[in-house]
Structures are given as structure tokens and as C-alpha cells.
């Protein structure tokens, strides 16, 4: 998938997250524009993919943005 608002692929975002696990809200602020100027349509699919890959910090597991 691709995040149009951030001009990044999910693969890119996942790669950044795999190098430094961040809480989900911080991930959105650091690696995407979804939580600020973007549309937010990829927040849920991105969170699901990160959960499946076990790439969310424990404190962010219930934090949907």
C-alpha cells in the first residue's frame, strides 16, 4: 500500500518503524502526515499491518491514533 499524504509506501514506513519501535501516535507524527495534514485513511490499515508484523511498541497496542 501507499500513503498518498506522506508520499511514502507502507514498506518505507514499516522499514523506519523496524529500526526504532515507536508508539503508534509518535510513528504517525514522525513518519507520516496522516495525523496532521493528511486524510488519515491509511491509519487503520497501517496499524493492522504493523501489529501483524509485531512492530508496535507495547504502549501503543491499543492506541489507534
Secondary structure, 3 states (H helix, E strand, C coil): CEECCCCEEHHHHHHHHHHCCCCHHHHHHHHCCCCCCCCCCCHHHHHHHHHHCCCCCHHHCCCCC
